[in-house]
Amino acid sequence: MFDLHCHSIFSDGELIPAELLRRVTVLGYEAVAITDHADPSNLDLILSRIRRAAEELNGVSSCRLLPGIEITHVPPPLIPEMVKRARELGAEIVVVHGETLAEPVAPGTNRAALEAGADILAHPGLISEEEVRLAAEKGVFLEISGRKGHCLANGHVVRLARKYGAPLVINSDGHAPGDFLTREEALAVGLGAGLSQEEVEALWRRARERFLGGS
């Protein structure tokens, strides 16, 4: 089990990295990415702190902490440079906060994230067919979200991803101790979005191979 999108006190989460890592370790996770919210004002600060946490904690934890970032509510023209800078600063997982139905994200954010080659487009809302085709071409993973509000378009995302072969990933977008998903809960999120159990297992394998380097 792994989660590639969650938040610590370095943005709007409730936990310091060590406690977050401990809580998901108890749930049986093999890896977790802390992907705190960033714009041009705090990108370097967040990544330096999360990287430091990973350097200190990974040697003594059975669960691997991946330094990541979620580029959030950044105007679309600025997203490509933000993705590039995040990678230069050591982000192993670059997430872009997509056009969720739950927040007033700027139109064009989904396309900018895909064109920039982000790793994951989080909760992309009513993403267009053209954009899902682009995700498939670019290998950008579209998120099936376990978070209230952001999950409203999960079925739409699954339907189009299945049609065009775009990769999918199930994440909690966890902010608080009760948000992190057990394997059974993550499976339920996938089944509720219209995936079969076999499809959920397949997407886990694909995401693990891409981001964790294993089958």
C-alpha positions in Angstrom: 0.0 0.0 0.0 1.2 3.5 -0.8 -0.1 7.1 -1.1 1.4 9.7 -3.4 -0.6 12.7 -2.2 -0.9 13.9 1.4 -0.1 17.0 3.5 1.9 17.9 6.6 2.1 21.0 8.8 4.2 22.6 6.0 0.9 23.5 4.3 -2.6 22.7 5.6 -2.0 19.3 7.2 -2.2 18.5 10.9 0.9 16.3 11.3 4.6 16.7 11.3 6.3 14.4 8.8 7.5 11.9 11.5 4.0 11.4 12.9 2.5 11.1 9.4 5.1 8.5 8.4 4.4 6.6 11.6 0.7 6.5 11.2 0.9 5.2 7.6 3.5 2.7 8.6 1.1 1.2 11.1 -1.4 0.9 8.3 1.1 -1.2 6.4 2.3 1.3 3.8 5.5 0.7 1.9 5.8 4.4 0.8 4.1 7.8 1.2 4.7 11.1 -0.5 4.3 14.3 1.4 3.1 16.8 -1.3 2.4 20.0 0.5 0.7 22.9 -1.2 3.1 25.3 -3.0 3.2 28.4 -5.1 6.3 30.5 -6.1 6.5 32.0 -2.5 7.2 28.7 -0.6 8.3 26.0 -3.1 11.9 26.0 -1.9 11.1 26.2 1.8 8.7 23.3 1.7 10.9 21.0 -0.4 14.0 21.7 1.7 12.1 20.7 4.9 10.5 17.6 3.4 13.8 16.5 1.9 15.4 16.9 5.3 12.7 14.8 6.9 13.2 12.0 4.3 17.0 12.1 4.8 16.6 11.6 8.5 13.6 9.2 8.7 14.1 6.8 5.8 17.1 5.1 7.4 15.0 4.1 10.4 11.5 3.5 8.9 10.1 0.5 7.1 7.9 2.9 5.1 9.7 5.2 2.6 9.0 8.9 2.7 9.1 10.5 -0.8 9.7 14.3 -1.0 7.0 15.8 -3.1 5.0 19.0 -3.8 1.5 19.9 -4.9 1.5 23.0 -7.1 -1.7 24.6 -6.0 -3.9 27.4 -7.5 -0.9 28.7 -9.4 -1.9 30.6 -12.6 -1.6 28.2 -15.6 1.1 30.2 -17.4 3.4 29.7 -14.4 2.9 26.0 -13.9 5.6 24.7 -16.4 8.4 26.7 -14.6 7.1 25.6 -11.2 7.2 21.9 -12.3 10.7 22.4 -13.6 11.9 24.2 -10.4 10.3 21.5 -8.2 12.3 18.8 -9.9 15.5 20.8 -9.6 14.8 21.3 -5.9 14.5 17.5 -5.4 10.9 16.7 -5.7 10.4 13.0 -6.4 6.7 13.4 -6.9 5.3 16.5 -8.6 1.5 16.9 -8.2 -0.6 19.7 -9.7 -3.8 20.6 -8.0 -6.3 20.0 -10.7 -9.7 21.6 -11.6 -11.7 20.0 -8.8 -15.4 20.7 -8.6 -14.9 21.7 -4.9 -12.7 24.8 -5.5 -12.4 27.7 -8.0 -9.3 26.4 -9.7 -8.3 28.5 -12.8 -9.5 27.1 -16.1 -6.5 25.8 -18.1 -4.8 24.4 -15.0 -5.4 20.7 -16.1 -3.9 21.3 -19.5 -0.9 23.3 -18.2 -0.1 20.5 -15.8 -0.3 17.9 -18.5 1.7 19.8 -21.0 4.4 20.5 -18.3 4.7 16.7 -17.6 3.7 16.7 -13.9 3.7 13.2 -12.4 0.1 13.4 -11.1 -2.9 15.6 -11.9 -4.8 15.6 -8.7 -8.6 15.5 -8.6 -9.0 16.8 -12.2 -12.7 17.4 -12.0 -14.7 17.3 -15.3 -11.5 16.9 -17.3 -12.1 17.0 -21.1 -11.6 14.0 -23.4 -8.8 15.9 -25.2 -7.0 16.4 -21.9 -7.3 12.7 -21.0 -5.9 11.7 -24.3 -3.0 14.1 -23.5 -2.5 12.5 -20.1 -2.3 9.1 -21.8 0.3 10.4 -24.3 2.4 12.1 -21.6 2.1 9.3 -19.0 0.6 11.7 -16.4 -1.3 9.9 -13.8 -4.9 11.1 -13.1 -6.0 10.9 -9.5 -9.0 9.1 -8.1 -9.4 11.0 -4.9 -10.5 9.7 -1.5 -11.1 13.2 -0.3 -14.6 14.7 0.3 -15.5 17.1 -2.5 -12.6 16.3 -4.7 -14.0 12.8 -5.2 -17.2 14.1 -6.9 -15.8 13.5 -10.4 -14.0 10.2 -9.8 -16.5 8.3 -12.0 -16.0 10.8 -14.9 -12.3 10.5 -14.6 -12.4 6.7 -14.6 -14.7 6.5 -17.6 -12.4 8.7 -19.8 -9.2 7.2 -18.5 -10.5 3.7 -19.4 -11.5 5.0 -22.9 -8.1 6.5 -23.7 -5.7 4.4 -21.6 -4.6 7.2 -19.3 -2.9 6.0 -16.1 -4.7 6.3 -12.8 -3.7 6.4 -9.1 -5.8 6.3 -6.0 -4.7 8.8 -3.3 -6.1 9.9 0.0 -5.2 13.6 -0.2 -4.9 13.2 3.5 -4.6 16.1 5.8 -5.4 14.7 9.2 -4.9 11.4 11.1 -8.2 9.9 10.0 -7.8 10.7 6.4 -5.2 8.0 5.4 -6.7 5.0 3.6 -6.3 1.4 4.5 -5.9 -0.9 1.6 -9.6 -1.9 1.9 -10.7 1.7 1.9 -8.6 2.6 -1.1 -10.1 -0.4 -2.9 -13.5 0.9 -2.0 -12.7 4.3 -3.5 -11.7 2.6 -6.7 -14.8 0.3 -6.8 -17.0 3.3 -6.1 -15.6 5.2 -9.0 -16.5 2.3 -11.3 -13.3 0.3 -11.5 -13.2 -3.5 -11.0 -11.0 -5.0 -8.4 -8.8 -6.3 -11.1 -8.5 -2.8 -12.5 -7.6 -1.4 -9.1 -4.9 -4.0 -8.6 -3.6 -3.2 -12.1 -3.4 0.5 -11.5 -1.6 -0.1 -8.2 1.0 -2.2 -10.0 1.5 0.4 -12.7 1.9 3.2 -10.2 4.3 1.2 -8.0 6.4 0.4 -11.0 6.5 4.1 -12.1 7.0 5.8 -8.7 8.5 3.1 -6.4 10.6 1.2 -8.9 9.0 -2.2 -8.3 6.3 -4.5 -9.6 
